[in-house]
């Protein structure tokens, strides 16, 4: 079962959920604010995604800005970044779609279609 990890109040997450529903794709919904990803989950998702770890940060979030992460991330190790991401789900870019052998970060309809619609 695909995990759809989102923040229900986020408009991009709402669009992604509607897209999943419209395309009749089954998923297990998880609210990232109520159920923060663990350090282990984030490390696994990062590996599966093939993306640089900095792509997992919600750069438009208030917490990202208040912590001045734009200037701090370039000097942080991957371990430090993972530990920081694991402290608060609001730091994590969303939605996340986690499958058996893939992780999609953010909602890009073309990317999701290519991965999920056969």
N, CA, C and O atoms as CSV, one atom per row, in Angstrom:
chain,resi,resn,atom,element,x,y,z
A,1,UNK,N,N,0.845,-1.193,0.000
A,1,UNK,CA,C,0.000,0.000,0.000
A,1,UNK,C,C,0.886,1.252,0.000
A,1,UNK,O,O,1.836,1.351,0.776
A,2,UNK,N,N,0.568,2.184,-0.864
A,2,UNK,CA,C,1.293,3.447,-0.958
A,2,UNK,C,C,0.936,4.316,0.242
A,2,UNK,O,O,-0.219,4.373,0.663
A,3,UNK,N,N,1.950,4.993,0.786
A,3,UNK,CA,C,1.710,5.932,1.886
A,3,UNK,C,C,1.677,7.338,1.299
A,3,UNK,O,O,2.583,7.746,0.573
A,4,UNK,N,N,0.621,8.067,1.625
A,4,UNK,CA,C,0.475,9.455,1.217
A,4,UNK,C,C,0.651,10.290,2.473
A,4,UNK,O,O,-0.220,10.321,3.342
A,5,UNK,N,N,1.795,10.969,2.558
A,5,UNK,CA,C,2.127,11.721,3.757
A,5,UNK,C,C,1.943,13.202,3.438
A,5,UNK,O,O,2.603,13.752,2.557
A,6,UNK,N,N,1.035,13.832,4.171
A,6,UNK,CA,C,0.663,15.195,3.818
A,6,UNK,C,C,0.308,16.004,5.060
A,6,UNK,O,O,0.259,15.493,6.179
A,7,UNK,N,N,0.065,17.288,4.814
A,7,UNK,CA,C,-0.492,18.189,5.814
A,7,UNK,C,C,-1.849,18.604,5.252
A,7,UNK,O,O,-1.902,19.352,4.276
A,8,UNK,N,N,-2.948,18.132,5.847
A,8,UNK,CA,C,-4.277,18.329,5.269
A,8,UNK,C,C,-4.650,19.780,4.935
A,8,UNK,O,O,-5.477,20.004,4.051
A,9,UNK,N,N,-4.066,20.761,5.613
A,9,UNK,CA,C,-4.399,22.162,5.347
A,9,UNK,C,C,-3.612,22.737,4.167
A,9,UNK,O,O,-3.896,23.844,3.711
A,10,UNK,N,N,-2.639,21.996,3.681
A,10,UNK,CA,C,-1.785,22.446,2.575
A,10,UNK,C,C,-2.537,22.290,1.242
A,10,UNK,O,O,-3.044,21.210,0.939
A,11,UNK,N,N,-2.607,23.362,0.456
A,11,UNK,CA,C,-3.372,23.305,-0.798
A,11,UNK,C,C,-2.732,22.344,-1.806
A,11,UNK,O,O,-3.447,21.677,-2.554
A,12,UNK,N,N,-1.410,22.266,-1.837
A,12,UNK,CA,C,-0.753,21.325,-2.747
A,12,UNK,C,C,-1.091,19.893,-2.349
A,12,UNK,O,O,-1.326,19.049,-3.213
A,13,UNK,N,N,-1.117,19.614,-1.058
A,13,UNK,CA,C,-1.490,18.283,-0.579
A,13,UNK,C,C,-2.935,17.963,-0.946
A,13,UNK,O,O,-3.251,16.829,-1.304
A,14,UNK,N,N,-3.809,18.962,-0.857
A,14,UNK,CA,C,-5.214,18.758,-1.218
A,14,UNK,C,C,-5.340,18.420,-2.708
A,14,UNK,O,O,-6.127,17.552,-3.086
A,15,UNK,N,N,-4.557,19.110,-3.554
A,15,UNK,CA,C,-4.564,18.823,-4.996
A,15,UNK,C,C,-4.059,17.405,-5.254
A,15,UNK,O,O,-4.621,16.676,-6.071
A,16,UNK,N,N,-2.996,17.021,-4.550
A,16,UNK,CA,C,-2.416,15.689,-4.727
A,16,UNK,C,C,-3.401,14.609,-4.294
A,16,UNK,O,O,-3.530,13.580,-4.957
A,17,UNK,N,N,-4.095,14.841,-3.182
A,17,UNK,CA,C,-5.086,13.872,-2.696
A,17,UNK,C,C,-6.221,13.725,-3.706
A,17,UNK,O,O,-6.665,12.612,-3.988
A,18,UNK,N,N,-6.688,14.846,-4.248
A,18,UNK,CA,C,-7.748,14.811,-5.259
A,18,UNK,C,C,-7.268,14.030,-6.486
A,18,UNK,O,O,-8.023,13.245,-7.060
A,19,UNK,N,N,-6.009,14.250,-6.885
A,19,UNK,CA,C,-5.446,13.544,-8.037
A,19,UNK,C,C,-5.428,12.032,-7.777
A,19,UNK,O,O,-5.810,11.245,-8.644
A,20,UNK,N,N,-4.985,11.636,-6.587
A,20,UNK,CA,C,-4.959,10.207,-6.231
A,20,UNK,C,C,-6.372,9.628,-6.277
A,20,UNK,O,O,-6.595,8.554,-6.836
A,21,UNK,N,N,-7.325,10.352,-5.683
A,21,UNK,CA,C,-8.722,9.886,-5.653
A,21,UNK,C,C,-9.300,9.809,-7.069
A,21,UNK,O,O,-9.944,8.820,-7.421
A,22,UNK,N,N,-9.075,10.844,-7.877
A,22,UNK,CA,C,-9.593,10.872,-9.252
A,22,UNK,C,C,-9.045,9.726,-10.096
A,22,UNK,O,O,-9.719,9.212,-10.988
A,23,UNK,N,N,-7.794,9.334,-9.792
A,23,UNK,CA,C,-7.154,8.254,-10.549
A,23,UNK,C,C,-7.322,6.888,-9.877
A,23,UNK,O,O,-6.703,5.902,-10.275
A,24,UNK,N,N,-8.179,6.859,-8.846
A,24,UNK,CA,C,-8.514,5.618,-8.135
A,24,UNK,C,C,-7.271,4.857,-7.656
A,24,UNK,O,O,-7.170,3.638,-7.790
A,25,UNK,N,N,-6.337,5.620,-7.097
A,25,UNK,CA,C,-5.120,5.029,-6.549
A,25,UNK,C,C,-5.314,4.918,-5.039
A,25,UNK,O,O,-5.570,5.909,-4.356
A,26,UNK,N,N,-5.187,3.698,-4.534
A,26,UNK,CA,C,-5.370,3.469,-3.096
A,26,UNK,C,C,-4.126,3.904,-2.343
A,26,UNK,O,O,-3.001,3.747,-2.816
A,27,UNK,N,N,-4.351,4.450,-1.171
A,27,UNK,CA,C,-3.236,4.919,-0.355
A,27,UNK,C,C,-3.638,4.928,1.104
A,27,UNK,O,O,-4.817,4.889,1.458
A,28,UNK,N,N,-2.615,4.981,1.933
A,28,UNK,CA,C,-2.799,5.124,3.376
A,28,UNK,C,C,-2.390,6.557,3.711
A,28,UNK,O,O,-1.243,6.938,3.483
A,29,UNK,N,N,-3.308,7.348,4.246
A,29,UNK,CA,C,-3.045,8.757,4.532
A,29,UNK,C,C,-2.389,8.921,5.899
A,29,UNK,O,O,-2.765,8.263,6.869
A,30,UNK,N,N,-1.413,9.803,5.955
A,30,UNK,CA,C,-0.719,10.092,7.213
A,30,UNK,C,C,-0.512,11.603,7.317
A,30,UNK,O,O,0.064,12.220,6.421
A,31,UNK,N,N,-0.976,12.181,8.393
A,31,UNK,CA,C,-0.817,13.616,8.648
A,31,UNK,C,C,0.585,13.837,9.221
A,31,UNK,O,O,0.911,13.360,10.308
A,32,UNK,N,N,1.405,14.572,8.465
A,32,UNK,CA,C,2.807,14.759,8.844
A,32,UNK,C,C,2.968,15.577,10.122
A,32,UNK,O,O,3.975,15.458,10.819
A,33,UNK,N,N,1.973,16.405,10.426
A,33,UNK,CA,C,2.056,17.223,11.649
A,33,UNK,C,C,1.744,16.381,12.883
A,33,UNK,O,O,2.338,16.586,13.942
A,34,UNK,N,N,0.814,15.434,12.751
A,34,UNK,CA,C,0.439,14.578,13.874
A,34,UNK,C,C,1.363,13.378,14.028
A,34,UNK,O,O,1.550,12.869,15.133
A,35,UNK,N,N,1.934,12.931,12.929
A,35,UNK,CA,C,2.764,11.725,12.930
A,35,UNK,C,C,4.050,12.022,12.166
A,35,UNK,O,O,4.197,11.674,10.994
A,36,UNK,N,N,4.971,12.671,12.862
A,36,UNK,CA,C,6.228,13.112,12.270
A,36,UNK,C,C,7.074,11.924,11.786
A,36,UNK,O,O,7.182,10.920,12.490
A,37,UNK,N,N,7.673,12.029,10.594
A,37,UNK,CA,C,8.552,10.953,10.139
A,37,UNK,C,C,9.736,10.779,11.093
A,37,UNK,O,O,10.270,11.750,11.629
A,38,UNK,N,N,10.127,9.529,11.288
A,38,UNK,CA,C,11.266,9.235,12.159
A,38,UNK,C,C,12.566,9.399,11.382
A,38,UNK,O,O,12.568,9.471,10.154
A,39,UNK,N,N,13.649,9.455,12.106
A,39,UNK,CA,C,14.978,9.538,11.499
A,39,UNK,C,C,15.192,8.361,10.549
A,39,UNK,O,O,15.721,8.538,9.451
A,40,UNK,N,N,14.783,7.162,10.968
A,40,UNK,CA,C,14.961,5.953,10.152
A,40,UNK,C,C,14.134,6.029,8.875
A,40,UNK,O,O,14.619,5.684,7.798
A,41,UNK,N,N,12.870,6.485,8.992
A,41,UNK,CA,C,12.019,6.623,7.810
A,41,UNK,C,C,12.615,7.620,6.830
A,41,UNK,O,O,12.688,7.356,5.630
A,42,UNK,N,N,13.038,8.764,7.345
A,42,UNK,CA,C,13.601,9.800,6.478
A,42,UNK,C,C,14.851,9.303,5.755
A,42,UNK,O,O,15.037,9.588,4.572
A,43,UNK,N,N,15.706,8.563,6.456
A,43,UNK,CA,C,16.926,8.031,5.835
A,43,UNK,C,C,16.558,7.052,4.717
A,43,UNK,O,O,17.163,7.072,3.645
A,44,UNK,N,N,15.571,6.204,4.972
A,44,UNK,CA,C,15.126,5.222,3.971
A,44,UNK,C,C,14.495,5.936,2.764
A,44,UNK,O,O,14.781,5.593,1.617
A,45,UNK,N,N,13.650,6.915,3.029
A,45,UNK,CA,C,12.983,7.642,1.948
A,45,UNK,C,C,13.991,8.413,1.109
A,45,UNK,O,O,13.878,8.465,-0.115
A,46,UNK,N,N,14.968,9.005,1.763
A,46,UNK,CA,C,16.004,9.751,1.055
A,46,UNK,C,C,16.734,8.823,0.086
A,46,UNK,O,O,16.961,9.170,-1.073
A,47,UNK,N,N,17.093,7.647,0.575
A,47,UNK,CA,C,17.801,6.671,-0.266
A,47,UNK,C,C,16.934,6.237,-1.453
A,47,UNK,O,O,17.409,6.189,-2.588
A,48,UNK,N,N,15.659,5.920,-1.186
A,48,UNK,CA,C,14.741,5.471,-2.250
A,48,UNK,C,C,14.465,6.554,-3.288
A,48,UNK,O,O,14.232,6.253,-4.459
A,49,UNK,N,N,14.491,7.811,-2.859
A,49,UNK,CA,C,14.101,8.912,-3.749
A,49,UNK,C,C,15.164,9.213,-4.800
A,49,UNK,O,O,14.847,9.638,-5.911
A,50,UNK,N,N,16.431,8.987,-4.439
A,50,UNK,CA,C,17.525,9.345,-5.340
A,50,UNK,C,C,17.768,10.852,-5.399
A,50,UNK,O,O,18.556,11.321,-6.220
A,51,UNK,N,N,17.099,11.608,-4.536
A,51,UNK,CA,C,17.220,13.069,-4.532
A,51,UNK,C,C,18.246,13.536,-3.502
A,51,UNK,O,O,18.522,12.834,-2.529
A,52,UNK,N,N,18.807,14.725,-3.723
A,52,UNK,CA,C,19.656,15.305,-2.673
A,52,UNK,C,C,18.792,15.572,-1.438
A,52,UNK,O,O,17.619,15.922,-1.566
A,53,UNK,N,N,19.357,15.410,-0.268
A,53,UNK,CA,C,18.593,15.548,0.978
A,53,UNK,C,C,17.970,16.938,1.123
A,53,UNK,O,O,16.903,17.076,1.721
A,54,UNK,N,N,18.615,17.949,0.591
A,54,UNK,CA,C,18.053,19.304,0.725
A,54,UNK,C,C,16.678,19.428,0.056
A,54,UNK,O,O,15.919,20.340,0.384
A,55,UNK,N,N,16.347,18.528,-0.875
A,55,UNK,CA,C,15.040,18.543,-1.538
A,55,UNK,C,C,13.915,18.112,-0.591
A,55,UNK,O,O,12.738,18.285,-0.908
A,56,UNK,N,N,14.272,17.553,0.564
A,56,UNK,CA,C,13.276,17.109,1.542
A,56,UNK,C,C,12.830,18.241,2.472
A,56,UNK,O,O,11.930,18.051,3.290
A,57,UNK,N,N,13.452,19.407,2.351
A,57,UNK,CA,C,13.078,20.524,3.211
A,57,UNK,C,C,11.952,21.352,2.596
A,57,UNK,O,O,11.954,21.633,1.398
A,58,UNK,N,N,11.003,21.731,3.426
A,58,UNK,CA,C,9.898,22.603,3.029
A,58,UNK,C,C,10.410,24.041,3.070
A,58,UNK,O,O,10.278,24.732,4.081
A,59,UNK,N,N,10.997,24.479,1.956
A,59,UNK,CA,C,11.659,25.784,1.917
A,59,UNK,C,C,10.693,26.967,2.011
A,59,UNK,O,O,11.125,28.092,2.265
A,60,UNK,N,N,9.406,26.732,1.812
A,60,UNK,CA,C,8.447,27.838,1.914
A,60,UNK,C,C,7.800,27.916,3.293
A,60,UNK,O,O,6.963,28.784,3.541
A,61,UNK,N,N,8.183,27.023,4.178
A,61,UNK,CA,C,7.582,27.007,5.513
A,61,UNK,C,C,8.140,28.060,6.448
A,61,UNK,O,O,9.284,28.495,6.313
A,62,UNK,N,N,7.308,28.463,7.403
A,62,UNK,CA,C,7.706,29.484,8.381
A,62,UNK,C,C,8.856,28.995,9.259
A,62,UNK,O,O,9.759,29.764,9.589
A,63,UNK,N,N,8.822,27.723,9.634
A,63,UNK,CA,C,9.870,27.179,10.497
A,63,UNK,C,C,11.222,27.188,9.780
A,63,UNK,O,O,12.243,27.543,10.369
A,64,UNK,N,N,11.219,26.793,8.499
A,64,UNK,CA,C,12.441,26.811,7.677
A,64,UNK,C,C,13.047,28.218,7.693
A,64,UNK,O,O,14.252,28.388,7.872
A,65,UNK,N,N,12.190,29.211,7.504
A,65,UNK,CA,C,12.666,30.596,7.446
A,65,UNK,C,C,13.128,31.086,8.811
A,65,UNK,O,O,14.155,31.757,8.914
A,66,UNK,N,N,12.377,30.757,9.861
A,66,UNK,CA,C,12.737,31.250,11.197
A,66,UNK,C,C,14.047,30.631,11.701
A,66,UNK,O,O,14.754,31.237,12.506
A,67,UNK,N,N,14.361,29.431,11.225
A,67,UNK,CA,C,15.611,28.775,11.630
A,67,UNK,C,C,16.780,29.139,10.703
A,67,UNK,O,O,17.894,28.645,10.877
A,68,UNK,N,N,16.513,30.010,9.713
A,68,UNK,CA,C,17.532,30.453,8.755
A,68,UNK,C,C,18.222,29.265,8.068
A,68,UNK,O,O,19.440,29.246,7.892
A,69,UNK,N,N,17.410,28.284,7.690
A,69,UNK,CA,C,17.980,27.066,7.107
A,69,UNK,C,C,18.572,27.285,5.719
A,69,UNK,O,O,19.442,26.527,5.289
A,70,UNK,N,N,18.110,28.308,5.021
A,70,UNK,CA,C,18.674,28.603,3.698
A,70,UNK,C,C,20.193,28.775,3.808
A,70,UNK,O,O,20.944,28.338,2.936
A,71,UNK,N,N,20.620,29.405,4.872
A,71,UNK,CA,C,22.049,29.648,5.078
A,71,UNK,C,C,22.742,28.537,5.859
A,71,UNK,O,O,23.960,28.380,5.767
A,72,UNK,N,N,21.984,27.775,6.619
A,72,UNK,CA,C,22.593,26.732,7.460
A,72,UNK,C,C,22.773,25.398,6.739
A,72,UNK,O,O,23.769,24.709,6.960
A,73,UNK,N,N,21.814,25.023,5.873
A,73,UNK,CA,C,21.849,23.707,5.230
A,73,UNK,C,C,23.142,23.438,4.448
A,73,UNK,O,O,23.684,22.337,4.543
A,74,UNK,N,N,23.650,24.409,3.678
A,74,UNK,CA,C,24.865,24.118,2.904
A,74,UNK,C,C,26.065,23.649,3.746
A,74,UNK,O,O,26.969,22.993,3.229
A,75,UNK,N,N,26.069,23.987,5.038
A,75,UNK,CA,C,27.204,23.604,5.884
A,75,UNK,C,C,26.898,22.390,6.779
A,75,UNK,O,O,27.745,21.960,7.562
A,76,UNK,N,N,25.686,21.849,6.652
A,76,UNK,CA,C,25.284,20.727,7.509
A,76,UNK,C,C,25.633,19.386,6.858
A,76,UNK,O,O,25.633,19.264,5.633
A,77,UNK,N,N,25.929,18.389,7.682
A,77,UNK,CA,C,26.141,17.033,7.185
A,77,UNK,C,C,24.774,16.389,6.929
A,77,UNK,O,O,23.750,16.885,7.400
A,78,UNK,N,N,24.767,15.282,6.182
A,78,UNK,CA,C,23.494,14.574,5.950
A,78,UNK,C,C,22.881,14.123,7.268
A,78,UNK,O,O,21.667,14.216,7.446
A,79,UNK,N,N,23.702,13.634,8.192
A,79,UNK,CA,C,23.183,13.194,9.494
A,79,UNK,C,C,22.509,14.350,10.228
A,79,UNK,O,O,21.433,14.183,10.802
A,80,UNK,N,N,23.141,15.518,10.211
A,80,UNK,CA,C,22.557,16.685,10.876
A,80,UNK,C,C,21.231,17.076,10.222
A,80,UNK,O,O,20.266,17.414,10.909
A,81,UNK,N,N,21.193,17.025,8.879
A,81,UNK,CA,C,19.957,17.375,8.173
A,81,UNK,C,C,18.843,16.384,8.511
A,81,UNK,O,O,17.711,16.787,8.778
A,82,UNK,N,N,19.163,15.087,8.501
A,82,UNK,CA,C,18.154,14.066,8.825
A,82,UNK,C,C,17.632,14.250,10.245
A,82,UNK,O,O,16.428,14.163,10.485
A,83,UNK,N,N,18.539,14.504,11.183
A,83,UNK,CA,C,18.122,14.697,12.578
A,83,UNK,C,C,17.214,15.916,12.708
A,83,UNK,O,O,16.233,15.886,13.451
A,84,UNK,N,N,17.536,16.985,11.988
A,84,UNK,CA,C,16.704,18.183,12.031
A,84,UNK,C,C,15.326,17.915,11.421
A,84,UNK,O,O,14.311,18.304,11.997
A,85,UNK,N,N,15.283,17.258,10.270
A,85,UNK,CA,C,14.005,16.928,9.625
A,85,UNK,C,C,13.119,16.082,10.547
A,85,UNK,O,O,11.897,16.233,10.553
A,86,UNK,N,N,13.737,15.207,11.311
A,86,UNK,CA,C,12.990,14.304,12.195
A,86,UNK,C,C,12.413,15.022,13.413
A,86,UNK,O,O,11.607,14.441,14.141
A,87,UNK,N,N,12.811,16.278,13.648
A,87,UNK,CA,C,12.316,16.988,14.829
A,87,UNK,C,C,10.919,17.566,14.627
A,87,UNK,O,O,10.180,17.746,15.595
A,88,UNK,N,N,10.546,17.861,13.365
A,88,UNK,CA,C,9.259,18.514,13.130
A,88,UNK,C,C,8.798,18.267,11.694
A,88,UNK,O,O,9.495,18.614,10.740
A,89,UNK,N,N,7.617,17.663,11.553
A,89,UNK,CA,C,7.072,17.353,10.232
A,89,UNK,C,C,6.878,18.576,9.359
A,89,UNK,O,O,6.843,18.466,8.133
A,90,UNK,N,N,6.749,19.755,9.984
A,90,UNK,CA,C,6.531,20.968,9.205
A,90,UNK,C,C,7.806,21.403,8.466
A,90,UNK,O,O,7.746,22.281,7.605
A,91,UNK,N,N,8.934,20.811,8.788
A,91,UNK,CA,C,10.174,21.096,8.058
A,91,UNK,C,C,10.269,20.276,6.772
A,91,UNK,O,O,11.053,20.596,5.878
A,92,UNK,N,N,9.466,19.219,6.689
A,92,UNK,CA,C,9.558,18.269,5.580
A,92,UNK,C,C,8.671,18.710,4.414
A,92,UNK,O,O,7.501,19.044,4.602
A,93,UNK,N,N,9.240,18.706,3.217
A,93,UNK,CA,C,8.467,19.042,2.014
A,93,UNK,C,C,7.380,17.991,1.834
A,93,UNK,O,O,7.595,16.800,2.059
A,94,UNK,N,N,6.219,18.461,1.425
A,94,UNK,CA,C,5.100,17.561,1.258
A,94,UNK,C,C,4.320,17.957,0.021
A,94,UNK,O,O,4.486,19.065,-0.490
A,95,UNK,N,N,3.490,17.085,-0.454
A,95,UNK,CA,C,3.263,15.727,0.040
A,95,UNK,C,C,4.418,14.802,-0.311
A,95,UNK,O,O,5.225,15.082,-1.197
A,96,UNK,N,N,4.469,13.701,0.406
A,96,UNK,CA,C,5.400,12.614,0.109
A,96,UNK,C,C,4.557,11.411,-0.289
A,96,UNK,O,O,3.547,11.107,0.345
A,97,UNK,N,N,4.979,10.743,-1.328
A,97,UNK,CA,C,4.314,9.510,-1.739
A,97,UNK,C,C,5.353,8.408,-1.649
A,97,UNK,O,O,6.348,8.414,-2.373
A,98,UNK,N,N,5.108,7.456,-0.746
A,98,UNK,CA,C,6.090,6.408,-0.474
A,98,UNK,C,C,5.539,5.067,-0.935
A,98,UNK,O,O,4.542,4.575,-0.408
A,99,UNK,N,N,6.202,4.486,-1.924
A,99,UNK,CA,C,5.826,3.174,-2.422
A,99,UNK,C,C,6.873,2.143,-2.055
A,99,UNK,O,O,7.833,2.443,-1.344
A,100,UNK,N,N,6.686,0.933,-2.539
A,100,UNK,CA,C,7.607,-0.163,-2.252
A,100,UNK,C,C,9.037,0.183,-2.671
A,100,UNK,O,O,9.987,-0.065,-1.928
A,101,UNK,N,N,9.179,0.755,-3.865
A,101,UNK,CA,C,10.524,0.994,-4.399
A,101,UNK,C,C,10.718,2.425,-4.897
A,101,UNK,O,O,11.593,2.680,-5.725
A,102,UNK,N,N,9.915,3.351,-4.402
A,102,UNK,CA,C,10.067,4.749,-4.819
A,102,UNK,C,C,9.557,5.709,-3.749
A,102,UNK,O,O,8.763,5.348,-2.880
A,103,UNK,N,N,10.039,6.934,-3.845
A,103,UNK,CA,C,9.532,8.027,-3.010
A,103,UNK,C,C,9.446,9.263,-3.906
A,103,UNK,O,O,10.421,9.638,-4.558
A,104,UNK,N,N,8.273,9.887,-3.931
A,104,UNK,CA,C,8.083,11.126,-4.674
A,104,UNK,C,C,7.914,12.253,-3.660
A,104,UNK,O,O,7.131,12.145,-2.717
A,105,UNK,N,N,8.662,13.333,-3.870
A,105,UNK,CA,C,8.655,14.466,-2.941
A,105,UNK,C,C,8.025,15.670,-3.637
A,105,UNK,O,O,8.494,16.111,-4.686
A,106,UNK,N,N,6.959,16.194,-3.040
A,106,UNK,CA,C,6.232,17.289,-3.672
A,106,UNK,C,C,5.271,16.713,-4.708
A,106,UNK,O,O,5.370,15.540,-5.069
A,107,UNK,N,N,4.350,17.535,-5.180
A,107,UNK,CA,C,3.373,17.051,-6.152
A,107,UNK,C,C,3.654,17.638,-7.526
A,107,UNK,O,O,3.448,18.827,-7.772
A,108,UNK,N,N,4.128,16.775,-8.410
A,108,UNK,CA,C,4.300,17.130,-9.820
A,108,UNK,C,C,3.474,16.103,-10.589
A,108,UNK,O,O,3.848,14.934,-10.676
A,109,UNK,N,N,2.359,16.547,-11.140
A,109,UNK,CA,C,1.401,15.630,-11.752
A,109,UNK,C,C,2.041,14.710,-12.794
A,109,UNK,O,O,1.749,13.515,-12.822
A,110,UNK,N,N,2.898,15.246,-13.635
A,110,UNK,CA,C,3.548,14.433,-14.669
A,110,UNK,C,C,4.397,13.325,-14.075
A,110,UNK,O,O,4.380,12.189,-14.551
A,111,UNK,N,N,5.135,13.664,-13.036
A,111,UNK,CA,C,5.996,12.692,-12.347
A,111,UNK,C,C,5.148,11.600,-11.685
A,111,UNK,O,O,5.469,10.415,-11.766
A,112,UNK,N,N,4.070,12.016,-11.034
A,112,UNK,CA,C,3.181,11.055,-10.364
A,112,UNK,C,C,2.512,10.148,-11.394
A,112,UNK,O,O,2.410,8.939,-11.187
A,113,UNK,N,N,2.056,10.733,-12.503
A,113,UNK,CA,C,1.418,9.938,-13.563
A,113,UNK,C,C,2.375,8.891,-14.108
A,113,UNK,O,O,2.007,7.728,-14.273
A,114,UNK,N,N,3.602,9.306,-14.387
A,114,UNK,CA,C,4.596,8.398,-14.953
A,114,UNK,C,C,4.864,7.215,-14.007
A,114,UNK,O,O,5.094,6.093,-14.456
A,115,UNK,N,N,4.831,7.481,-12.709
A,115,UNK,CA,C,5.138,6.440,-11.723
A,115,UNK,C,C,3.941,5.546,-11.408
A,115,UNK,O,O,4.110,4.355,-11.150
A,116,UNK,N,N,2.722,6.116,-11.427
A,116,UNK,CA,C,1.561,5.398,-10.894
A,116,UNK,C,C,0.536,4.922,-11.916
A,116,UNK,O,O,-0.243,4.013,-11.630
A,117,UNK,N,N,0.526,5.522,-13.099
A,117,UNK,CA,C,-0.500,5.150,-14.077
A,117,UNK,C,C,0.156,4.351,-15.184
A,117,UNK,O,O,1.031,4.835,-15.902
A,118,UNK,N,N,-0.294,3.109,-15.300
A,118,UNK,CA,C,0.309,2.194,-16.277
A,118,UNK,C,C,-0.408,2.294,-17.611
A,118,UNK,O,O,-0.044,1.600,-18.560
